[in-house]
Amino acid sequence: MRDLNDCAQNDEAVGLSDQILTWYDVNARPLPWRVSPAERAGGVAPDPYRIWLSEVMLQQTTVAAVKDYFHRFTARWPTVQDLAAAEDGAVMGEWAGLGYYARARNLLKCARVIANEQAGVFPTTYDGLLKLPGIGPYTAAAISSIAYDLPETVLDGNVERVMARLYNIDAPLPGSKPQLKTLAAALTPDRRPGDYAQAVMDLGATICSPKSPACGICPWRAPCLARSAGTAQALPRKTPKKPKPTRRGFVYLARAANGDWLLERRPDKGLLGGMLGWPGSEWCETAAPEPPFASDWQSLGAEVRHSFTHFHLILQVMVTDLPRQHSPAAGQLRVSVDDFRPSDLPTVMRKAFDLWQGQ
């Protein structure tokens, strides 16, 4: 392993950053939120709103999954003021399927702070961005670097992998994060830091991939210590995760003869906060039935299986007819067939609908 003081030498750092910037100028991925290297050189500045929106969407999610959502959001809400004025339900509906729904709630909170308290202008410093709802150290660094060309250290999963391989870091994640950040900081240049940050992320996404890295065409193949040692494919090492527990529950689908559905708005806090969904029971290891009203509930004979970050979930799907005169309880609402859109449901709830529809 290379000594940290050696890897921070100016000549070496400048040489490495120049190499990858030259590669990026030719190989930058065309992304809907990105200003290309040629456009940047021509004086086109990135829109901090689009950079912020993309970074929030990309948390725990892939570029491929995010592109369509980004296009829909920016078509419907092209500015941060437009997003701030949107109805919560509309935003949550457009977000459905991206997961980690607290991000959508914080997206609205942040947009409203910027629109109402900062005249629609994003802060231009790392510290200023860090004060906004839902913006943590990584997102603040990414916006500072990409939108404002500030030499902040951007450390996502792709950058961690590249640094671990470039310097052959054997210590496992997440414990090695501080060391990897020190290494990444030493390479972050004052010249074109925004392009540099995107270059390293692109390198990790396209060449220095988790499995079968294409070392033969990597711009950093010569200085890469893991390539020389034959350890690239094994890095970065990760501390083994504990097995996820399995929770169970019941979900209740009630439909009226005229097509109305009984739905509920989940509490703002907690999983799927603020989202529309089917009434249901608690999610625990030994869930008990909790139907939303007395009826002849029948099992659909199928289970929803879904995995969250910290647990697996199995839901028994129960169905019945919704009485014409039924009045929804607190937190519930009756949605007409014209207003009901399965796409507005979070994935786990849409799976229940798909099972019902398949019957």
N, C-alpha and C positions, 0 to 999 in steps of 0.2 A: 504493500500500500504506500502510495506517495505521501510524504509528509505534508501537512496542511500549509505550513509556511512556504514550502517549495512551490505548491500548486497555486499560491496566491501571487507569485512573482509577476510583475507587470508585463514583461516581454512574453512570457508564456500565455498569460491570460489574453493579451491583445491578439496574439497569433491564433489562439483557439476561437475567439469570438469573430475575428476576421474570416476564418475558414468557414464557419457555419453561416455567417451573413452572406458570403459569396454563394454558398449552396442555396440559401433561402431565396436569394434574388431570382434564381432559375426555377426552384422547385416549390415555392410557396403554394399551399393549398388554396383554391378559390373558395372562400366561405362567405355566406351572405352578410355577415357583420364585419368582415375584414376589409381594410384598405390595403391594397396590394403594395409590394415594395416599390413598383414603378409609380403608382399613384402617390404614394407617400413622398417619393423623391420629387414628384412634380408639384408638391405643396398641398395635396389633399389631406386634410386632418380627419382622423376618425371621429365619429359621433359618440360621445361618452354614453348617451342613452342606449345606443345599440350595443356598445361594448358591455355595459352593465347588465343589460337584459340577457345577452348571450352567456355571460359568465354565471349568472344566477341559474339559468336553464341548464348549463353544462355541469353543474355540481351533481356528482353521482350519476351522470347520464352521458351517453355517447353523442358525438357530433351527428351521426346518422339519425339518431332518434330526435334530435333537437331541431334540425333544419326546418321541417314543416311547421312545427310550433312557432319558431321564430318568424317565419314568413307570415303566418296568420296573425300573430300578435302585432307585428309592425304594420301590417296592412290595416288592421282594425284600430290600432292605437299608435300612430306614427311618431308621436312625441311623448315625453314624460308627462306633460300636462294632460294629454288625451288619456293616458293610462290612469292618472290620478283621479280623473273625473268619471272613470268607468264604475259600473255597479260591481259590487263584490261577487255576486253570483255569476255575472258574465265572465269575469276573469277566472274564477274557479272552474267554470265550465270549459273555457278554452285550455286551461291547464290540465284538465282531466287526462290521465294516462301518463303524465310525466313523473308522477310520484313525488314523495317528500313534499307534501302539500304546505308545510310551514313556509316553504320558499315562496309560494304564491301569496300567502298572507303578508309576509314581510316585503314582497315586491310592491304590493299596494301601499303598505305603510311608508315605505321608502319614497315611492313616487309622490305621495301626498306631502311628505315633509319637504321634498325638493320643490314641488309646485307651489305650496302654500307658504313655506318659510324661507325659501331661497330663490324666489322669483324664477323657478324653472331651470336654474343653473346648477349643475353638479359641482361639488367642491373640486378644486384642482390640486389638492395635496393628499398624500396618504393619510395623514392624521385627520383631515377633514372628512374624508370618505369613511374612515373607520367609525365615525360617530353616527353614521346613518343606520337605520334599522336593517338588519339582515346582511350587513356587509362586515365580514370578518377580515382577518389579516391577509388571507390569500386573495380574496376578491378586491380588497383595497389596493394590494400590490399590482394585481393584473390591470385594473382600471388605470392606476397611476402610470404604469409602464406603457400599456398599449394605447390608451387615449391621449395621454399627456407627454409621452416619451421621457418619463422620469426613470432614473436608474434604480428602480426597486427590484428586489429579488422575488421572482415569481416561481413558486415551487408547487406544482401539481404532481399527479402520479406519473405523468410522462417525464417530467424533469427529474423527479426522484430516481426513476429507472435509468435515465441517461447518466446522471451523476454517479450512481452506484456502479455502473459498468465502466464509465470513463476512468474512475479512480479505484476500481476493484474493491469496493467497500463490502466486506463480508458480514458486518454487524446487521442484524435483522431490523426491519421496520416493525413498529413505528419508533423504536428506540433510537434509530440512526437518523431520524429527521433533522435534529440540530446540526449534525455533522454534514449531512447532505446540503442543508441550507447554507452553511459556511462555504462549502465548495462552490455552490451555485452563485453565491454573492461575489466570490472572487473572480468569477468569469463574466459577470454582468458589466458590460461596457458603458462608458459615458456617451459614446457615439452610437446612435440608433438603438437604445435599449429596448424600445417597444418592438422593433423588428427582431431583435435578438431573442427576446422572450418567446415570441411566436415561432421563431426558427427552432428553438430547442423543443418546444411542444410538438411542432410538426415532425421533427426528427424522431421523437419518441412514438408518435402516432403512426408513422409510415415506415420507418427503417429500423429503429431500435425498439421494436415491438416486444410485447411480453413473451411471445413464443416465436422461435425461429427468427431471431434478428438477422437482417440482411447486412452483415458486417462488411461484405465485399464492396458495397456501394456507399458506405457511410463516409461522410466528409471527415469524421474523427476516427477513422479506422487505425491510422498510424499511431496516434498517441493513446488509444484506448487500452488500458491495462488489463481489463477483463478479456478482451479479444486475444491479447498476447498470452494470457494465462489459461485461456480456454474455459473461462468461467462465465462468459457473458449470458448464456441461456439460463443459468441458475440464479442470476441476480436480477433485482434485489431479493434478498432473503426476507421472509416475513415470519413473525412470531405466529405459531399455529393458533387459529381461532377456536374458541370453545364451541361445541355443538349447539345449534339453535334449539331452544325448546319448542314444543308444539302446543298451540292453544286451540281451543275449539269454541264453537258458538252456533247460534241459530240465526237465520236471516229470513224475513217474512215478506213475501210478495203478495199483495192484495190488489186485485183489479176489478173494477165495476163493469157492468154490462155495457155501459156507454164508452168504455175505454179508459176511464180515469184510473190513476194509480195513487196509492198511498205511499208517500215518501217522507223522509225526515231530514232536517238540517242538523248535521252533527255539531257539537259544541266547538267553539273556535279553538280551544286548546286540546291537544292530544292528537292521536293519529287521525288522518283525514279531516282535520279540523276545518269547519266551515263548509264542508262539501255536502252535496245532496246524496242520499243513499237510502237503502231500504231499512225500515225498522229492524232492530235485532237485539240479541241478548248481549250480555257481557262476554268478552273473549278471555277465557281462562282454561286451565287444564281440565276442569270438570264443570262445564257450562250447564246451566239449567235453562229450560225453555222460558221465554219471556214474550209471549205474543202481544202485539200492540192493542188487540181487542179480542173479546171472546168470539170464537167462531169454530167451525169445523175445519181446523187446519190439517192439511194433508202433506206428508213428505213427498217431495218431488222424486225421491229415489236417487238423488244425485248430490254430490258434495262439491263445494267450491274449495279449491286448494290454491293458496296464495302465500308468498313469502315476503315478509317485511325485513328490515335490516336486522332486527334482533330476535325474530321468531317466525316460525311457520304457522299458518292459520288454516284450519279446516272448518268450513261452515256447512251445516245442514240446511238445505233450502226447503222452506215450508210455503205452501200456497193456499189461497182461499179466494172466495168472491168478496168483493168490497160492497157492502150494502149501499143502496142508492142514497139513503138519508144519513149515512155515517158522518159524524163530525170529528175531524182530526183532533187529537189531544195536543197539548202544548209541545211545540217543537216539531210537530208533524204538519204536513200539508197535502192537500189533494190536488194532483196535477192532471190537467186534461190531456187527452190523447194528442191534441194539437200542440200542446206546450212541452210534452215529454220528449226529451232527446237522450237516448241511451249514451251518446257520446259525452254528455255532461257528467256522467257517473264516473267515480274513480274506478280503476281497473278491477279491484276485488268485487265491487258492486255490479259492474258490467258483466263479470263472469257469471254471477247469479242470474242476471237477465238473459244472457246467452243460453244458459241451461234451460230456463223456462221456455225461451223461444224455440229451442231444439225439440221440446216435447210437443 
